[in-house]
Amino acid sequence: MQKTIYFWFRRDLRLHDNHGLYQALTLAQEQDAHVQCVFVFDTQILDRLENKRDARVQFIHREVAALKQQLQDAGGDLLVWHGEPTACWKSHLMENPGIAVVCNTDYEPGAIGRDQRVSDICVGLGMQFYSFKDHCIFEKSEVTKDDGKPYTVFTPYSRKWKAHLQQNPITHYPSEGVVNHLRKVAAEAPLPFPSLEEMGFESFAFSYPEKTVSQSLIKDYDKRRNFPSIQGTSRLGLHFRFGTISIREKLSKAISLNETFVNELIWRDFYLQILWHYPHVVGGAFKAQYDRIAWRNNAEEFEKWKSGQTGYPIVDAGMRELNRTGFMHNRVRMIVASFLTKHLLIDWRWGEAYFAEKLLDFELASNNGGWQWAAGSGVDAAPYFRVFNPALQTEKFDKQLTYIKQWVPEYGTAKYPSPMVDHAFARKRCLETYDAALKNL
């Protein structure tokens, strides 16, 4: 009977330079086994999505379909399930046990629990469960202070990260080159693949970011990245999020071109290791005293912020861009987050949840880190007394109002609302509120 090793695709939807897939195929070679690839459309995640035209679900479905075709072209196939992962694995492995289940590591708390449950199933059946680093360059405790404690400030972390990279050069994994160890599937019996409609979602026309960027964009990244009216950022976040491109490959190409771009990749690792070491940041302030802030949490004002009707054009442009495209420029993300938390005194968790619902490139670690930075409650955060002035931000980064006019065409007419709150008043109110919460600490 043919021995089987299972490779479980999750946030790594590619055959190229896929660490876990490479290890699974190599193990198959050593064990005279074959690899069966698996993907699970997780109902625990999908059932929580109210929007049945979620562009991310369609993107995943498209990429999984492409992956399935690539595997079929290589003589294998992709087994696709729609259900709760633990139950799916238990049911399948009881009937079709193998040598091991192999995957790439996921660092989010919910995923850690899920993987432990699947690992327990494997152990109970006499199988192995292996996971490998693929989603980041350095994980967990690979980059720490000299005393072994995790960094909570980015700059010293980035210095140590770069020194660590010097000592531990990037390794690539030629997973595409060893696909001959995929389980062979009879051409007349391809494995089924659920449609979006069968899973309760709709398909629709949508323009997704490209997987590649020009060398010139990377070279000029530090000069152009802060201006939302130009194509100065890579928009690769969606592809990093779902692993449709290799983070190692992009770093290898960028490292000699632009240090600022490399630093953005380091920020991903930084927030991932924060999430790993301090999982309480999911739902709570990193600095516990910030949970004492008396948020106003005005629901009507929150709706105006969400819909881009605050009367602050740079804020409104950002929110409308997000609602329309699933993307928001990085500089503008900071501005709208500061506005929500500081001008309106609305809990950062409200904004974090809205971004999680809308952003194509939503990633728990980075989204949480960014929102806590804006609120002043996180690691290496902006001081709470720093309150972005939207007018000054506009003057610096959209002086000609090109970005604002693109997304707020009624700006400057009677149709555009007046500012919902005065900046000077909002700043004073913010500082008083934060002071009251933090003064005795």
LUMSEDREN-189374 format. One record per atom (N, C-alpha, C): x, y, z. Coordinates in steps of 0.02 Angstrom, whole numbers, plus 32768, in hexadecimal, padded with zeros to 4 digits. Each point is the difference from the previous one (the first is absolute). Layout:
# LUMSEDREN-189374
XYZ ...
# end
This chain:
# LUMSEDREN-189374
802A7FC48000 7FD6803C8000 802C803F8000 7FEE80307FD7 8028803C7FFA 7FFE80298040 803B80148018 80048029803C 7FF4804A7FEE 7FDE8023802D 7FEB80447FF1 801A80318035 801980397FE7 800E803A802A 7FD180377FE7 7FDE8020802E 7FD180357FEE 802280448008 7FF8802A7FCD 801580468008 7FC2802C8000 7FFB80288035 7FC5802A800C 801080487FEE 7FE680167FC6 800780477FED 7FD3802B802C 801A803A8015 7FD780308025 800F80467FE8 80338020801D 801280457FEC 803F7FFD7FD4 80017FD27FD1 803C7FF27FD8 7FEC7FE47FBD 7FD480257FDD 7FDF7FE67FC4 802C80057FC3 80367FD98000 802E7FFF7FC7 80277FBF8002 801A7FEC7FC6 802E7FC77FFD 804880168007 800D803F7FEE 804480197FFC 801B80158044 803D7FEB8011 80228015803E 7FD27FFA803C 7FE07FC68006 7FD27FF28037 80247FD08030 80138019803B 802A7FDB802D 7FE17FBE8016 7FC280038019 7FDF7FC48018 7FF67FCC7FC9 7FEC80177FC5 7FF57FD37FC8 80427FDF7FEC 803580278000 80427FE37FF1 80127FCA8032 7FF4800D8040 80117FCF8034 7FD47FC17FF9 7FC080097FEF 7FD47FC77FF7 80167FD57FC6 801280207FC8 80177FDB7FC5 80437FDD800C 802B80218026 80417FE28010 7FF67FC4802E 7FD480078031 7FF07FC7802D 7FE27FC77FD8 7FD6800F7FD0 7FE27FCC7FD6 80357FDA7FD9 803280247FE8 80377FE17FDC 80267FD0802E 800C8016803D 80257FD78030 7FD87FC28016 7FBE80088004 7FD57FCA801B 7FE17FD67FC9 8011800E7FC2 7FE17FDE7FC7 7FB480078004 7FEB803D800B 7FB880108008 7FED80337FCB 7FC180138000 7FE880347FD4 7FDC80358029 7FFF803D7FE6 7FE080388022 7FBB800D7FE3 7FCF8003802D 7FBD80157FED 7FF58047801C 7FF380307FD4 7FF580448016 7FB7800C8012 7FF5802A8033 7FBD800C801C 7FF7804B800B 7FC380197FF5 7FED80448015 7FBC7FFB801F 7FF580278036 7FC080018022 7FE280467FFF 7FC580077FE2 7FDA803D8007 7FDE7FFD8045 801B8025802F 7FEF7FFA8047 7FBE8023800E 7FCC7FD88010 7FBE801D800D 7FFF80298040 802E7FF3802F 80028029803C 801380487FF1 802680097FCA 801180447FE9 7FCB801A7FD0 7FEE7FD87FCF 7FD280177FCC 7FBA8010801B 7FE97FD98031 7FBD800B801A 7FF980418026 8039801E8015 7FFE803F8024 7FFE803C7FD1 800A7FF47FBF 800180377FD0 7FB980107FE9 7FE9803B8011 7FBC80137FEE 7FFC80127FB6 8035801B7FE4 800080147FBA 800E7FC47FD3 7FCF7FEA7FDC 80077FC57FD5 801F80117FBD 801380407FF7 802980147FC7 804480178019 801C7FDB802E 80418011801D 80367FF27FCC 802480357FED 80327FFA7FCB 80397FD28015 800D7FF98040 80367FD48017 7FEE7FB77FF5 7FC27FEE800D 7FEA7FBB7FF6 80067FEE7FB6 7FEA802E7FD5 80067FF37FB8 80497FFA7FEB 802B802A801D 80487FFC7FF1 801C7FBC8015 7FF17FEA803C 80187FBF8018 7FE77FC97FD2 7FBF80037FEF 7FE37FCC7FD5 80237FFF7FBC 800E803B7FE5 802480047FBF 80467FE28005 802480118036 80447FE88007 80027FB5800F 7FD07FE78026 7FFD7FB8800E 7FF07FDA7FBF 7FD4801C7FD7 7FF07FE07FBF 803E7FFD7FD4 802780378000 803E80017FD8 80327FCD801B 80047FFC8042 802D7FD08020 7FED7FB87FEE 7FC07FF38002 7FE67FBE7FEE 80137FEE7FB9 7FFA80307FD2 80127FF47FBB 804B7FF27FF9 802980278023 80487FF57FFD 80137FBB801A 7FDE7FEA8035 800E7FBE801C 7FEA7FC97FD0 7FC7800B7FDF 7FE97FCF7FCF 80317FFD7FC5 801A803A7FEB 803080017FC9 80407FDA8013 800F7FFD8041 803B7FDD8018 7FF27FB6800E 7FC27FEB7FF3 7FEE7FBA800A 7FDE7FF18041 7FF58033802A 7FDE7FF68040 7FBC80208000 7FEA8015803A 7FC080238006 7FFC80208045 7FCD8027800A 7FF580228040 7FBD7FE9801D 80037FE5803C 7FC37FEB8023 7FE5803D8025 7FC380177FEE 7FE4803D801B 7FC37FEF802A 80028015803F 7FC87FF5802D 7FDF80438012 7FC07FFC8010 7FDB803A8019 7FE07FEC8042 801E80168037 7FE77FEC8041 802E80188037 7FF67FE6803C 802A80118038 803F7FD47FFC 803C801E8000 803D7FDB7FF1 800C7FC3802C 7FF680068040 800D7FC8802D 7FD37FC57FEE 7FC0800F7FF6 7FD17FCA7FEE 80117FE17FBD 8014802B7FCF 80127FE77FBE 803B7FD08004 803480168024 803C7FD68006 7FF17FBF8025 7FDA80058036 7FF17FC38027 7FDA7FCD7FD5 7FCE80187FDD 7FD87FD37FD6 802B7FDF7FCA 802A80297FDF 80287FE67FC9 80377FD08019 802280148035 80397FD78016 7FEA7FBF8021 7FC57FFF801B 7FE67FC0801C 7FF97FCC7FC8 7FEE80187FC5 7FF77FD37FC6 803F7FF97FD7 802980357FFF 803B80017FD5 803E80198026 80177FD98031 803A80178027 803F80037FD4 803080268016 803E80077FDB 803B8003802F 803880167FE6 803D80058028 7FFF80418028 7FEB80377FE0 800480418021 7FD280327FDE 7FEE80358026 7FE2803C7FE5 803580378007 800E80227FC8 803380347FFF 7FDF80427FEB 80168037801F 7FE480417FEE 803480368010 7FEF803E7FF1 802880398015 7FE08021803D 8029801B802C 7FE980198040 7FD4803E7FF8 7FC980018026 7FD5803B8006 800580178048 80088042800A 8011801A8042 7FC680208025 7FC580007FE2 7FC7801E8021 7FE37FD08035 7FE8801B8038 7FEA7FD58037 7FCC7FCB7FEB 7FCF80147FD8 7FCE7FD07FEB 801E7FC87FD6 803080127FD5 80207FCE7FD6 802C7FD18029 8020801B8033 802B7FD6802B 7FD57FCA8021 7FC580138019 7FD37FCF801E 7FE87FCD7FCE 7FEE80167FC5 7FEA7FD27FCA 80367FCE7FF0 803E80187FF7 80367FD37FEE 80107FCE8037 7FF88015803F 800C7FD28037 7FCC7FC87FFF 7FC280117FF0 7FCC7FCC7FFD 800D7FCE7FC8 801680197FC6 80107FD27FC9 803E7FD78011 8031801F8021 803B7FDB8016 7FEC7FC7802F 7FD1800E802E 7FE97FCD8030 7FDF7FC67FDB 7FDA800F7FCC 7FE17FCB7FD7 80367FD47FE1 803380217FE4 80377FDB7FE1 80237FD28032 8010801B803A 80227FD98033 7FD67FC38013 7FBF800B8007 7FD37FC98011 7FFE7FC97FCD 801180117FC2 80007FCE7FC9 80477FE77FF0 803180148029 80457FEB7FF5 802180257FC7 7FE7803B7FF0 801D80297FCB 8027803A801E 802880227FD6 8025803B8014 7FDC803F7FE7 800C80378023 7FE780427FE9 803C802F8001 8010801C7FC5 8039802D7FFA 7FE980437FE5 801D8036801B 7FF480427FE2 804380247FF8 8003802A7FCD 803F80217FEE 7FF5804C7FF6 80348026800B 7FFD80487FF7 800080117FB6 7FCD80267FEB 7FFB80137FBA 7FE480467FF7 7FD88017802F 7FDA803E7FF9 8029803E8010 80397FF7801F 802980388016 804A7FED7FF7 802C8030800C 80487FF17FFC 80187FE48042 7FF280228037 80127FE78042 7FC27FFE802C 7FF87FCB8027 7FC37FF48026 800F7FFB804B 7FCB80028026 80007FF08048 803B80208024 80307FD78017 8038801B8027 80427FFF7FDA 7FFC80027FBE 803F80017FD9 802580418007 7FDD80378009 801F80428009 7FEA801B8044 802C7FFD8031 7FF080178044 8039802C801A 7FF3801F8039 803480248024 80357FCF8017 8038801A8016 80377FD58017 7FEC7FD3803A 7FCE80178028 7FEA7FD78039 7FC87FCF7FED 7FF17FFD7FBE 7FCE7FD07FE9 7FB980198001 7FF5803D801A 7FBD801B8002 7FED80207FBD 7FC080017FEF 7FEB801C7FBF 8007804C7FFF 800F801A7FC5 800080487FF7 7FB9801A7FFD 7FF6803C801C 7FC080227FFA 800880457FE1 803C800F7FE8 800D803F7FDC 801F7FED7FBD 7FE7801F7FCB 80127FEA7FBC 8049800C7FEF 801A803B800E 804380127FE7 80367FCF8017 80067FF18041 80337FCF8014 7FF07FBA7FE6 7FBF7FF07FFA 7FEE7FBF7FE2 801A7FFC7FB8 7FF680367FDA 80147FFF7FB9 804C7FFB7FFA 80248020802D 804A7FFA7FFE 80157FB9800D 7FE37FE08032 80127FBB8010 7FE97FD27FC7 7FC6800E7FE4 7FE57FD97FC8 803280007FC5 8019803B7FF0 803080067FC8 80417FDC800F 80178006803E 803D7FDC8014 7FF57FB57FFC 7FC47FEA8015 7FF07FB97FFE 7FFE7FE77FB8 7FE7802A7FD3 7FFD7FED7FB9 80477FF87FE4 802D802A8016 80467FFA7FEA 801D7FBC8013 7FEE7FE8803B 80187FC08019 7FD97FC57FE5 7FC2800D7FEA 7FD37FCA7FE9 7FE180147FBD 80267FFB7FCA 7FE780157FBF 7FBF7FDD7FEC 7FDD80217FD4 7FBF7FE57FEA 800A7FBD7FDD 7FD67FD08013 7FFE7FBF7FE0 7FC27FFB7FD5 80077FEA7FC3 7FC67FF47FD5 7FF37FB57FFA 7FC27FEE7FF4 7FED7FB97FFF 7FE37FEF7FBC 80257FDB7FD7 7FEA7FF27FBB 7FC87FCD7FFD 7FC78012801D 7FC87FD08005 7FE47FED7FBC 8002802F7FD1 7FE67FF07FBD 802A7FC97FDF 803F7FFC8013 802D7FD17FDF 7FF97FB88017 7FD87FF48036 7FFA7FBC801A 7FB77FE88001 7FD7801D7FD5 7FB97FEE8001 7FF37FBB7FE2 80347FDF7FE9 7FF67FBC7FE6 7FEC7FD08037 80038014803E 7FEB7FD58037 7FB9800E8017 7FDA80257FD7 7FB98008800E 7FDC7FBE7FF5 7FCB7FF68026 7FD87FC47FF5 7FE280037FB9 80097FCB7FDB 7FE47FFE7FBC 7FB57FF28003 7FDA80257FD8 7FB87FFA8000 7FE97FED7FBA 7FD37FD07FFD 7FE77FEA7FBF 7FDC80397FDE 800E800A7FC1 7FE580397FDB 7FB37FFE7FFD 7FE37FC38002 7FB87FFC7FFA 7FDC800D8042 8026800B8036 7FDF80098041 801E803B8026 7FFB803D7FE4 801B803A8024 7FD9800D8040 8021801C8031 7FE0800E8040 7FD1803C7FF8 7FC77FFF8023 7FCF80377FF9 801A8041801E 7FE180377FE9 801480438017 7FC180298009 7FEE8014803D 7FC18025800A 800280457FE0 7FC980147FE3 7FFC80437FE2 7FF380338037 800C803F7FEF 7FF08036802F 7FB67FFD8014 7FD57FF47FCE 7FB98000800D 7FED7FC6802F 80207FC87FF7 7FF27FC7802D 8014800F8048 802F802D8008 801680138043 7FDA803C801B 7FD0801A7FD8 7FD780378018 801A80457FEE 802F80047FD1 801C80407FED 7FF2800D7FB6 800880407FED 7FF380157FBB 804280107FDD 80027FF37FBF 803980167FD7 7FEE80417FDD 8032802A7FF6 7FF480427FE2 8042801A7FE4 7FFA80327FD5 803C801E7FE2 802480298034 80427FF78005 802880258031 804880027FE7 80208039800A 804580097FEA 802F7FF7803B 80287FCB7FFE 802E7FF18037 8046801A7FEF 802780128033 804580177FF4 802A7FCA7FDE 803180167FD9 802E7FD27FDF 80307FE18033 801C7FC77FED 80307FDE802C 8047801A7FF8 800B802A7FCF 804380197FF3 8000804D8003 803A801B800F 800980497FFE 8041800F7FDB 8006803C7FE7 803B80127FDA 803B800F802E 803C7FF77FE6 803C80128027 8000804B8010 7FE880297FD1 80018048800B 7FD38013803A 7FC77FDE8009 7FD5800F8039 80247FF28041 80237FC78003 80247FF0803E 80398032800B 802480107FCB 803880308007 7FE98044801A 7FC580167FEA 7FE780428014 7FD07FFD803B 7FFB7FC6801F 7FCD7FF68033 800380348038 803B800F8019 8007802F8038 7FEB80467FEC 800680117FC0 7FF080447FE9 7FB580087FF0 7FDF7FCA7FEE 7FBC80047FE5 7FCA7FE1802D 80137FDB8032 7FCF7FD58023 7FCD80278029 800E803F8011 7FD38026802B 7FCA80287FDB 80007FFB7FBF 7FD2802B7FD8 7FC97FD57FE1 7FC48004801B 7FCB7FD17FEB 7FE780097FB9 801080397FE0 7FE6800B7FBC 802B7FDE7FCB 80397FE48013 802B7FDF7FCF 800A7FB78012 80147FD87FCF 800C7FB9800C 80467FF8801D 800780108040 80417FFE8020 800B7FC7802F 7FCB7FD7800B 80067FC5802B 7FF47FC27FD7 80147FC7801A 80007FC27FD8 7FBC7FDF7FFA 7FD5800A8031 7FBE7FDF8003 80077FB48000 80377FE7801B 800B7FB88003 7FE27FE0803E 7FE28029802C 7FE87FE68040 7FD17FC67FF9 7FD280027FD0 7FD17FC97FF5 80257FC07FF1 803480047FD7 80257FC47FEC 802C7FE58039 801C802D8028 80237FE9803C 7FCF7FDF8031 7FC5801C8005 7FCE7FE78030 7FED7FB87FF0 7FF77FF07FC1 7FEA7FBD7FEE 80387FD57FE0 803D801B8002 80387FD87FEB 80017FEF7FB6 7FE2802B7FD6 80027FF47FB8 804280177FE2 802980218029 8045800F7FEE 802C7FEE803C 80407FF77FF4 80307FEE8034 801E803E8020 7FFA80068042 801F80378023 804C7FFE7FFA 801C7FC37FFD 80497FFA7FF9 801780197FBD 7FDB7FF07FCC 801280167FBD 7FFD804C7FFA 7FCB801F801B 7FF980487FFB 803780238028 80117FE5803A 8036801E8028 80427FFB7FDA 800D7FC77FE3 803F7FF77FDB 800880337FC8 7FC980107FDF 800380307FC9 800480488019 7FE2800E803A 7FFB80458018 803C80168029 80257FD0801B 803080118035 8038802E7FE7 80107FFC7FC1 8034802B7FE4 7FE480407FE0 7FBD80068001 7FE080377FDD 7FE98039802D 7FE27FEE803A 7FE480368029 7FF67FE88048 80238020802E 7FFD7FEB8046 7FBB800F801E 7FDF80367FEB 7FBF8010801B 7FCD7FCA7FEF 80037FE67FC4 7FD37FC97FED 800F7FC2802A 80407FF1800A 80137FC7802A 7FE580098046 8003803E801A 7FE6800D8043 7FB57FF08005 7FDC800B7FCA 7FB97FEF8001 7FF67FB58008 802B7FD87FE2 7FFD7FB88008 80137FEC8047 802F8025801E 80147FF28045 7FC68010802F 7FDA80347FF2 7FC580108029 7FD17FC48003 7FF77FDB7FCA 7FD57FC48000 80197FCE8034 80417FF27FFE 801D7FD1802F 7FF9801A8048 800B80418008 7FFC801E8043 7FBB7FF5801F 7FCC80107FDA 7FBD7FF9801B 7FEC7FB78009 801A7FD37FD5 7FF27FB98008 801E7FE68041 803E80168010 801E7FE7803E 7FE08020803D 7FE6803D7FF9 7FD9801D8037 7FC27FD7800D 7FDC7FEE7FCB 7FC37FD78007 80117FBD8020 80387FE37FEC 80147FBF801A 80108004804C 802680328014 801580068046 7FCB801F802D 7FD5802A7FE2 7FCF80258029 7FBA7FF87FE1 7FE47FC48002 7FBF7FF67FDF 7FC78028801F 800B801E803B 7FCB8028801E 7FF1803F7FD7 802B80117FCF 7FF2803B7FD6 7FC17FF57FD6 7FEC7FC17FF7 7FC27FF37FDC 7FC7800F8030 7FE2803A7FF8 7FC98013802B 8013802C803B 80408009800D 801680298038 803C802A7FEF 800780388024 8039802C7FF4 80417FDD8016 803580097FD9 80417FE68015 8013801E8043 7FF780428006 800B80228040 7FBD80028024 7FFA7FD68033 7FBE7FF4801F 7FE080408019 802880328014 7FE2803D801B 7FD480247FCC 800D7FF47FC0 7FD980217FCC 7FB97FE47FFA 7FF57FC78020 7FBC7FE78002 7FD480288031 801F802F8023 7FDA802B802E 7FE3803E7FDE 8012800B7FC1 7FE8803C7FDD 7FB37FFE7FFA 7FE280398010 7FB680057FFC 7FEC80137FB8 7FFD7FCE7FD4 7FEE800D7FBB 7FB9801B7FFB 7FF4802D7FD2 7FBD801C7FF6 7FD47FCD7FDA 801D7FE07FCE 7FDD7FCB7FDA 7FBB80167FE8 7FFE80397FDE 7FC180197FE4 7FF27FDC7FBE 7FCB7FD87FFF 7FF17FD67FC6 7FF180297FC1 7FDF80388009 7FEF802A7FC6 8040801D7FE1 802E8016802A 8040801A7FE7 80297FC97FDF 7FFC7FC5801C 80247FC77FE2 7FE77FF27FB9 7FBE80057FF6 7FE37FF57FBE 801980367FCF 8006803E8016 801980357FD4 80497FF27FED 80277FE98030 80467FEE7FF1 80037FC77FCE 7FD87FCC800A 80007FC67FD4 7FEE80137FB8 7FD0802C7FF9 7FE680107FBD 8025803A7FDE 8031801E8024 802680377FE2 7FD780407FFE 7FE180118038 7FD6803C8004 80138029803E 80418004800F 80158023803D 8008804B7FF6 800480177FC1 800F80457FF3 804B80107FFF 80297FCB800A 804980067FF9 80137FDA7FC1 800F80237FCA 80057FE07FBE 80347FC97FFB 803A80068021 80337FCC7FFB 7FE87FC08023 7FDB80088036 7FE27FC78023 7FCA7FE07FD5 7FD5802A7FE4 7FC87FE67FD8 80197FDE7FC1 8034801B7FE1 801D7FE07FC4 80197FBA8011 80227FFA8038 801A7FBF8013 7FCA7FCD800C 7FCC80148023 7FCA7FD0800F 7FDA7FED7FC2 7FF7802F7FD3 7FDD7FEF7FC1 802A7FD27FD4 8041800E7FFF 802D7FD27FDB 7FFB7FBA801C 80017FFA8042 7FFB7FBF8020 7FBE7FDD7FEF 7FC980248006 7FBF7FE27FF4 7FF77FEB7FB8 801E80257FD2 7FF97FF17FB9 80307FC97FE7 803E8001801A 80347FD67FE3 801D7FCA802E 7FF480058040 801F7FD2802F 80498013800F 8014803A7FEA 80448017800B 7FFE8047801E 803280108029 800A80458015 804A800C8005 8015803A7FE7 804680128001 801B80008048 803E7FEA8008 801C7FF88044 800180418028 801480377FE2 800080408022 7FBA80138017 7FCF7FF37FD4 7FBB8012800F 7FE47FD38037 80167FC28003 7FEB7FD48036 8010801E8044 803C801D8006 80138020803F 7FD4803C800F 7FF080277FCD 7FD8803C8009 7FB97FEE8017 7FE07FD07FDE 7FBB7FEF8012 7FFD7FDE8044 80347FD98011 80007FDE8041 800A80338038 802C80307FF5 800A80358032 7FBF80288009 7FDE800E7FC9 7FC380278003 7FCB7FDC802A 7FF87FC07FF4 7FCC7FDA8024 800F7FFE804B 803F7FF08010 80117FF68046 800A80418026 801D80327FDF 8012803E8023 7FCB80377FF7 7FE9800C7FC3 7FCE80347FF5 7FBB7FEB801A 7FEE7FC27FF4 7FBD7FE98013 7FFF7FD98041 803B7FEC8018 80047FD8803D 7FD57FC17FFB 80077FDF7FC8 7FDF7FBF7FF5 80347FCA8007 7FF07FCC8024 802C7FC98011 80237FE57FC1 80427FF98004 80267FE77FC7 7FE87FBC7FE9 7FE27FD9802D 7FE87FBD7FEC 7FC780057FCE 7FD980368003 7FCA800A7FCE 801F800A7FBB 8033802A7FFD 8022800B7FC0 80247FC37FE7 80217FDD802E 80247FC37FEE 7FD07FCD7FE1 7FC57FF8801E 7FCF7FD07FE6 7FE680157FBB 7FF880427FF5 7FE780177FBF 80357FF47FCB 803E800E800F 80367FF17FD1 80047FB57FF2 7FF77FD78033 80027FB87FF7 7FC97FE97FD0 7FC880238001 7FC87FEF7FD4 800D80167FB8 802480387FF7 800380207FBF 80437FF67FDB 80387FFC8023 80417FFF7FDF 800D7FBE7FDC 801380057FC1 80157FC47FDC 803C7FE08021 802E802A8018 803F7FE6801C 7FFD7FFA804C 7FC37FFB801C 7FF97FFB8049 802A7FC6801B 802980118031 80287FCF8023 7FFD80138049 7FEE7FD1802B 7FF3800F8046 803980258021 803E7FE67FF9 8038801D8024 800D80487FEC 8003800E7FBF 800F80437FE8 7FC68030800C 7FC37FE87FF6 7FC6802B800B 7FFB8014804A 80087FD0802B 7FFE800E8048 8039802F8014 803C7FF37FE6 8039802A8011 7FF780477FE8 7FE580097FC4 7FF580427FE5 7FCC80278026 7FCA7FE08013 7FCB80238026 801780128046 80257FD2801F 801880108044 803680377FFC 802780017FCB 803080377FF6 7FDB80437FFE 7FCA80027FD8 7FDB803E7FF9 7FE080178041 7FE77FCF8027 7FDF8011803F 8030800F8038 80407FEF7FF6 8032800A8035 80047FC78031 7FD97FCB7FF4 7FFA7FCA8032 802E7FC57FF4 802480027FC7 80267FC57FEC 804A8005800D 80257FCF7FE6 804880028003 801A80387FD3 8036801F8014 802080327FD5 7FCD80307FE2 7FD080158028 7FC880267FE6 8010804A7FFB 7FD980227FD7 800380497FFE 7FEB80198045 80228032801C 7FEC801B8041 7FB780167FFE 7FDD7FF68036 7FB8800E7FFE 7FF1804A7FF2 8031802B800F 7FF480487FF4 800E80147FB8 80167FD07FD6 8006800F7FB9 7FBC7FF57FDE 7FE280367FEB 7FBE7FFC7FE0 8009801C7FB9 7FFB7FD57FCF 800A80167FBB 7FCE80387FEF 801980347FE1 7FD680367FE7 7FF17FF17FB7 7FC27FED7FEF 7FF17FED7FBB 801180367FCD 7FF8803F8013 801080377FD1 804B80027FF1 80297FF88033 804880007FF5 80167FC27FD9 7FE17FC7800E 800F7FC37FDA 7FEF80097FB6 7FC980227FF3 7FEC800E7FBB 8033802E7FDF 801480338023 803180307FE6 80427FDE7FEE 80147FD08028 80407FDD7FF5 7FFB7FCA7FCA 7FC87FDC7FFE 7FFF7FC47FD8 7FCD80007FC7 7FD480327FFE 7FD180057FC7 7FF3804A7FF2 803680257FF8 7FFD80497FFB 7FD480177FC7 80017FDD7FC8 7FD780137FC7 7FB97FE38003 7FF27FDC8036 7FBD7FE2800C 7FEE7FCD7FCB 80317FE37FE0 7FF37FCF7FCA 7FDD7FC3801C 80197FE58036 7FE27FC5801F 7FBA8010801B 7FFA80388022 7FC08013801C 7FCB80097FC9 801280207FCA 7FCF800C7FCA 7FEC7FBF7FDD 802E7FCF8000 7FF07FC07FE2 7FC77FDC8026 800480048043 7FD17FDA8029 7FC8802B801F 800A80418003 7FCD802D801C 7FF180377FCC 7FDF7FED7FCA 7FF680317FC9 7FD6803C8015 7FD77FF98034 7FD580388015 802480308030 80407FF1800F 8025802C802D 800380477FE2 7FF380328029 800080457FE8 7FBC80197FE9 7FCE7FD38002 7FBC80147FED 7FD37FFE803D 7FC380187FF7 7FD080018038 7FEB7FBA8015 800E7FCF7FD5 7FEC7FBB8010 802E7FDF8033 803C801C8009 80307FE1802D 7FF380178047 7FFE7FD28031 7FEF80138045 8036802A8022 7FEB80288030 802F80258029 80247FCF802F 803C80128018 80247FD3802F 7FD47FEE803B 7FFE7FC08011 7FD47FE88035 801980158045 804080138004 801C80168040 803A802F7FF0 800980338028 8037802F7FF7 80417FDF8016 803480097FD9 80407FDE800F 801C80158044 80038041800D 801C8018803F 7FD87FE6803C 7FBE80027FFA 7FD57FE68035 800C7FB5800B 80037FDB7FC7 80087FB78004 80447FEE8020 803380247FEE 80437FF3801C 7FFF800B804B 7FE380388016 7FFD800F8048 7FD97FCB8025 7FC67FEC7FE4 7FD77FCD801F 80257FBD8005 80247FF07FCB 80277FC27FFF 803580008038 802680358004 803680038032 7FE47FFD8047 7FC88021800C 7FE17FFE8042 7FE77FBA8011 7FE37FDE7FCE 7FE67FBD800C 80397FCF800E 803580037FD8 80397FD4800A 8022800F8042 800880418010 801F8013803F 7FDA7FE4803B 7FBE80047FFD 7FD67FE88037 80097FB4800A 800A7FDC7FCA 80087FB78005 80467FEB8017 803280297FF0 80457FEB8009 802580258038 7FE18035801C 8026802D802C 80197FE08040 7FDD7FCC8019 80147FE28040 802C7FC37FF7 801A7FF77FC4 80277FC37FF3 804B800E7FFF 
# end
